[in-house]
């Protein structure tokens, strides 16, 4: 069984949270637990839920996770007031497939979206990668659907990437208010302010407007930022600050990347301040995480190095820890003890059942692979009592098609091109440096069999041998739309960091 880690005594939590939990967990409509069965409640109050989803933020990118160069005071305050998860995983190493797990409560392999939409293409590699769905299947019910049914007003602002926005966007997937439906009142309120780098300011204002307009009723809002995805963009003032700031001896410490993270942190601070101003902070559950691990360098291997996930291995597009382990912070006053730490392995597929249990909403009538994390929020020493969590990424990106399983401290990586198995003990080897598969063949075989059985159970699509395999051309990336090789130099230029001029320099 997985065990969580907490570095503070539990007695204060039980005294602090008892009365509030009485008014919350009674809403549990997704199955009983020892925690909920022990509670007897009167007229509970539903918490508001604010979900902050960052694009490509790596596990060590924020100061409270140990970054020595980036400054994130607002995220750090959120962490100090809530619970920090050390072993939280994006269910896949890229955006669309992870977002599919968030919206469905299912593993991406079950949904059929195992890569970003539309995916990369290497036509002469050893393997032909499986097809993916190009939109979230219409049969899937989202957290927006579930919470709206439970009496919440729902909002979604920012990146979706689960099909064309016009026909498959969040406005037709259970979310009442989106950029398409926000109305003229918002634009009059915001006046002529610019969107800001990576549209951070615009998305933040949309979220604040939504909160203000719905402060008198339970609300669930997702703010899905485009930051910190490349190309790097940030305010001139923040860039100037980090260009002048002394760099640590180790690491990448890119000044524009650091500036973009600070701009993002400022956004989160604005939302927390608004909750305080409206008197909503004490009855609002705030969740902060990322859709996949941090990017080191564009997958074509051209262009600049923007970050590192050290001490984790590798980056976005791989199923090593750097590609899938991400920051996760949850604040829920009166339920979560401030400053707690949880080491239970959890995943983005767990978010939908967590939102449902917190809100007292019924789970959608569809297979649910995730497990509610509410027991961990109540007590970080709790145990979710599951054998393992699984990863399936049968595509070429920063690595080769592969799958993985984490069971307790053990992680097995299986590449689908017949490369040797890799086995790591993450408790002793967080950087996945020592492959123990040769020394522990029985453990490797056991985990490989569990992984194969899971793939069969969810109907995972697998790559096949490529009859057109050509070792001399295998490295080529092609465009699925034009059926031609990609212009790699043009891509490198497209993703080059953007350093805007200061206002005083624009004349």
HELIX and SHEET records of a PDB file:
HELIX    1   1 UNK A   11  UNK A   22  1                                  12    
HELIX    2   2 UNK A   25  UNK A   27  5                                   3    
HELIX    3   3 UNK A   34  UNK A   37  1                                   4    
HELIX    4   4 UNK A   63  UNK A   65  5                                   3    
HELIX    5   5 UNK A   73  UNK A   81  1                                   9    
HELIX    6   6 UNK A   95  UNK A  104  1                                  10    
HELIX    7   7 UNK A  108  UNK A  111  1                                   4    
HELIX    8   8 UNK A  143  UNK A  149  1                                   7    
HELIX    9   9 UNK A  165  UNK A  168  1                                   4    
HELIX   10  10 UNK A  170  UNK A  172  5                                   3    
HELIX   11  11 UNK A  184  UNK A  190  1                                   7    
HELIX   12  12 UNK A  197  UNK A  199  5                                   3    
HELIX   13  13 UNK A  200  UNK A  213  1                                  14    
HELIX   14  14 UNK A  236  UNK A  244  1                                   9    
HELIX   15  15 UNK A  255  UNK A  277  1                                  23    
HELIX   16  16 UNK A  281  UNK A  283  5                                   3    
HELIX   17  17 UNK A  321  UNK A  324  1                                   4    
HELIX   18  18 UNK A  350  UNK A  359  1                                  10    
HELIX   19  19 UNK A  374  UNK A  378  1                                   5    
HELIX   20  20 UNK A  441  UNK A  458  1                                  18    
HELIX   21  21 UNK A  488  UNK A  494  1                                   7    
HELIX   22  22 UNK A  503  UNK A  505  5                                   3    
SHEET    1   A 7 UNK A 153  UNK A 158  0                                        
SHEET    2   A 7 UNK A 219  UNK A 224  1                                        
SHEET    3   A 7 UNK A  48  UNK A  54  1                                        
SHEET    4   A 7 UNK A 284  UNK A 290  1                                        
SHEET    5   A 7 UNK A 328  UNK A 331 -1                                        
SHEET    6   A 7 UNK A  83  UNK A  85 -1                                        
SHEET    7   A 7 UNK A 340  UNK A 342  1                                        
SHEET    1   B 2 UNK A  88  UNK A  89  0                                        
SHEET    2   B 2 UNK A 346  UNK A 347  1                                        
SHEET    1   C 2 UNK A 127  UNK A 128  0                                        
SHEET    2   C 2 UNK A 464  UNK A 465 -1                                        
SHEET    1   D 2 UNK A 233  UNK A 234  0                                        
SHEET    2   D 2 UNK A 498  UNK A 499  1                                        
SHEET    1   E 4 UNK A 389  UNK A 393  0                                        
SHEET    2   E 4 UNK A 402  UNK A 407 -1                                        
SHEET    3   E 4 UNK A 410  UNK A 415 -1                                        
SHEET    4   E 4 UNK A 422  UNK A 425 -1                                        
SHEET    1   F 2 UNK A 478  UNK A 479  0                                        
SHEET    2   F 2 UNK A 484  UNK A 485 -1                                        
END                                                                             
